[in-house]
Structure formats: C-alpha cells, structure tokens
C-alpha cells in the first residue's frame, strides 16, 4: 500500500476519500491490534457522518486479528480514555476529527491505562504495519459487543464536586451540535434528581454531523460571540462551550466576556493546590507568569512541559502531577488517568464559585489585569522558520532569559512572548503577556506581528 499521509505526530487525521477511508481504517485497526496484542479494545466515535463507518471498519480489523471489541457508541474523546481505564481494556480508539473541516476525520488511540500512542510511542510502527502488511484473519475472530458506559462516567464526573455546597446558578452550555450534548443531558438529569440548583440553558445541544451552526471550535472569535451573547441575553452566571469531541472546555463570565484558557489554568491549579499541599502542576510554555505565581503562592511545584497532549500526559505521569493545563483549554487530571477532560473543568469551577461565594468575573478579572494577554495570534506565513529567526535575531540580545522548550520564549523585565510553529499548517502562533500593562501588551503585539508578517 502507498504511504499513509493521515498519520500525524499524536494521532490520525486526514481528508476523507483520499487520506482516510474505510479500507485504511480497517488496516489501521488490524495494525493497532498487531502492535498492541490486546485481548480487548474499546471503540467510540463522534457525530460526524463518516465516524460510524470508519469506527466499524477499524473494529473489523481488530476483530479479524482475534481481539474483542467493546463499542461505547457516540461519545467524546474523554469517554474513550475513561472507558479504557475503567473497563481495564488493553487499548482504545476514538474516531474524531475534533474541530477539523467537515471533509476530514481521524482517530485518537490509547493503550492500557489510557496512555496515549504518539509517533515515538508506537504510532510510527502502526503506520508501517498498516502500509506493509498483507493481513490474514485469525482462526478465531474476536467478539463484538455494544455497551453504554455513560453511567460510570457520569458517576466519576460527580466526584469532582461537593453537591451539598453548590449554590444556585444559571449556566449557558453550548455543545455546538457536537458530541457533548448527550453528556450535558445526562448531567442535567442527575442534577435534577439530586436537587443540585443549577439551571441549564442549552444551545445547539442536538448532535448533528452536518454542523448547521459551523464546526464547533470556540477558539474562533466569531464563535465566541455566539456564546457570549447568549450569556448576556439570559443573564446567566457563566457560559461553557466545547469543541466537537469535547476534550477542550471554554468559559465566559456573567458579562459574556470570553475568559482565555490561560486564566482558567491558574484557577484550577489554585483549587487543586489548596486541597493537595506541595503537589505538582504541569503548564505549557506559551503563557506562564500567572500559573507560576499561583503555584508558588500555594506551595505547589510548577513544572513546564512542551505543548501537546502526548507530552503533557507523559510528564504528568513522570511527576505524578495532580493537574496539568494548557492555555489552549486542555485540562489534565491525575484522577482521570492523567488524561484531558472538557467536562471536569467547568464542574470544578462551579464547585469553586459555590465554595468561595463569588463569580467567575470576580475570580479572574484581577489575574487578567495582572498579566494581560491578547490570546494566541496566528499568522499565515510563507516560511515559518524564517519568520521565527527574524524575530529571534531582533529580540534575543535584549532578553533577560530565553527558553527553547517549544518554539522561542523570550522574557524581558515587564513582558515576554512565545513564538512557535504549528504542527499542521504554515502558521506561526504568537502568545505574549505583560506585567499589568495593557498598553505595552498592545504595542508589543503590533511590533511583533509586523516583523512576523514582513
């Protein structure tokens, strides 16, 4: 078979028809099983129109190898992480393209204990096997069964809050017609049964693979306005939105203002450190000052790690960290097999607001003022390396410190920035922050962008 271009650094993603189809999914399933030699594999898929067929083709590959398949149906990526650990399976595969365009799909794969499989931990081997093998079915094929694992998953989510202290709140929840809707419904039902005084205002809650309201990707400014407007219209206490497979969680305060993921990382780090003295927190190099300060003030250990879920999860296991957060709205939890979840963060924030008897705006506006950031700014460039080199040559001489963990990070007395290449497109991503100086933030952003886009 020709070289498979759908294999990326952390997962599989490709254009439908050419890069990813049912035959390729079958080969990936068989190769995945050959690599892992599992007894049991859990599979699930998001709402995209092609996810069911790709999932079943992957499953057939696993079954033909001779391993059993447990299909948990329509779900979010984190439900595969949870089910793989909870059911003590040897591997798991989620069929999803998350926030990619509608003509794409993909797969995220894990091994035992929900450990991610990335290029350097097996994905490259699976690719080789999928490309080169002539597959012969085992004499005894595996068995296929369907299972609803959601009751155990919902029960686990509720362990992150103290239901006796939850204060009345009105929350806008925007599932973006992705996979989050059924979980939102299940949580709402449990909240009603247990008389937890949270009222849900649900938006685009019906899963719909045609994405009538656009591919759910709340990091896009035009989508942020939709949830923000709904918060204002309903005079809600906060807003929540997710991407298609709900492994990222985005939040808005009662004014309908979008709160960058960076400040939520600080909030959750503080919440965990109050309960777990001296614990380790993992953060990424893009925006750092707020997280480091909060960790130090709460006797925690802040540890920097390269961005990307495979790196963060690996580092979390190494350090036995209680929590990890990326400014891209990925949040990782020790008690969730060191994996990322888009449901746990907002539940923790609701718990925190109830205990502190305050609002999200109150909890975050001081931190926003203390370390202002414009959020990540992407620039399409002809030559990403040349753009980064140009910026480095201009600023490195006057920097107080530099760090090359992920792209270039240069720090000065009152401001710092990180500039890195995208793994997937000809784009460079700029993040910067200042010490309580919005004017300096705006000036430096303008200055850097002019140089990047030269």
Protein Blocks (a to p, Z undefined) as FASTA:
>chain_A
ZZdfkbcfklccddehjlocfklmmmmmmmmmmmnopabdcddddfbfklmmmmmmmmmm
mmmnopacddebjadfklmmmmmmmnopabdcdddehjacfkbccdddddehhiacdfkn
ommmmmmmmmmpccdddfbdcddddddfklmmmmmmmmmpcfklpccddddddeklpakl
mmmmmmmmmmmmnopabdcddehkbgcfklmnopadfkbmklmmmmmmmmmmnopabdcd
ddfkopaccdddfkopacdfklmmmmmmmmmmmmmghiacdddfkbmklmmmmmmmnopa
cddddedjklmmmmmmmnopabdcdfklpacdfkloopacfklmmmmmmmmmmmnopafk
lmmmmmmmmmgcebjaddddfblmlmmmmmmmmmmmmpmbdcfkbojadddfkbccdddd
dfkbccdddddddehiaklmmmmmmmmmmmmmZZ
